[in-house]
Amino acid sequence: MRLFRSQGYDGTTMRAIATEAGVSTGNAYYYFGSKEHLIQAFYDQMQEAHGAAVAGAFAEPGFGARLSAVLHAWVDVAADYHEFAGTFFKNAAEPTSPLSPFSAESATAREMSVDLFRRVVDGSDLKVAKGLRGELPELLWLLQMGIVLFWVYDASPAQRRTRQLIDAVVPIVDKLARLTRLPVVRGVVDDLVALLGRLRSADM
């Protein structure tokens, strides 16, 4: 992380990382096949830290409070890495990059994050359309991805605007989710769930 801060992602080599860690280059490659594999380990570490940071949030039954706590906690955990987040994003935005949050290589961190949002929903006071409940954790993860993108470009002090966005978005998501139980909305929800199923099948 120190090298990424001082030299940037592209300027940091596995040889430099090995030297900084006090090991041979061959030894570094033994544990991490490439710089991208090392970043995947960083993703996993970040997700573990995120999970630990929100451990107490699930004592609160309110869905909105849980969701807000999880999204704000991610900003807290990621704060030290904001200065070079743009460099990561340039690589992660490439569809074929292993650093993409949608890549097969990122599956472990992605699944950990989706599971965190599953915990946000499970046991909360949220009542939603039956068909949507199983899809909601992944949809909330996609919401977080949008917030992460906003955070990458947020130059406000301590990323204040990202926190303001979270505070504004969470009540809207809470209200929309609860509306899905209304008969007039349920048909649209069923269409959305069916669309997600077709998209998932197309990916497979």
Buried (B, 14 or more C-beta within 10 A) or exposed (E): EEBBEEEEBEEBEBEBBBBEEEEEBEEBBEEBEEBBBBBBEBBBEBBEBBBEBBEEBBEBEEBBBBBBBBBBBBBBBBEEBBEBBEBBBBBBEEEEBBBBBEBEBBEEBBEBBBBBBBBBBEEBEBEBBEBBBEBBBBBBBBBBBEBBEBBBEBEEEEBEBBBEBBEEBBEEBBEEBBBBBEEEBBEEBBEBBEEBEEEEEEEE
